[in-house]
Every structure is written in C-alpha cells, then in structure tokens.
Amino acid sequence: MTWSFARINNRLAEIFFEKKKGKIQFIGHCYVKKSEYKTKKEQRWIKEDTKRFNLTYKNHVYKDGKHLYEQIEPDYWKPKNIKALSSSALK
C-alpha cells in the first residue's frame, strides 16, 4: 500500500492506493490539516503532491478530470479461510 497527499474536494487529504499491473487502485482517504505537519520535508511533500493529485470523490469514485478510479477493498481486509473452533477445542 502506498500513500500520498492530495486535494480531494478542495480539502487536504492523505490518499491510500495500490499500483497493480500499471493501474492505480484507490483504497481510501482521510482529510488532514496542514498544521499537523510541521517539518520542512513534510511541507515540501504537501506542496509537490497536491500539484499532482487534485481529485473529486463521490459515491466511492475518485475523478481527476481525465480518469475515473473506483475505490476497492484491499485483499488483506478480507478474512482468510477462518474455521470456527468447536467448544471442545477451547477446553
């Protein structure tokens, strides 16, 4: 999973995505405040990333003017083959 800063609906946010087979798959985002990031390096990342990523988000779809990206549920959030334990195994 990769993350970056972006402008989503004209608000500063962190976006989380994966690159698979040359395609970007968005996992989600969270809105943040610029004042939370105090170092010069973080301020530079915000400035550079928001120039590249200016998105709109509505109904689980991200748009950047040219492309549409649907929000996905990553594989590691899905439960694997979990078998229920019997009550005798718990004793």
HELIX and SHEET records of a PDB file:
HELIX    1   1 LYS A   34  GLU A   36  5                                   3    
HELIX    2   2 LYS A   40  ARG A   52  1                                  13    
HELIX    3   3 ASP A   75  TRP A   77  5                                   3    
HELIX    4   4 SER A   87  LEU A   90  1                                   4    
SHEET    1   A 6 LYS A  23  TYR A  31  0                                        
SHEET    2   A 6 ARG A  11  LYS A  20 -1                                        
SHEET    3   A 6 THR A   2  ILE A   8 -1                                        
SHEET    4   A 6 ASN A  54  LYS A  58  1                                        
SHEET    5   A 6 VAL A  61  LYS A  63 -1                                        
SHEET    6   A 6 LEU A  68  GLU A  70 -1                                        
END                                                                             
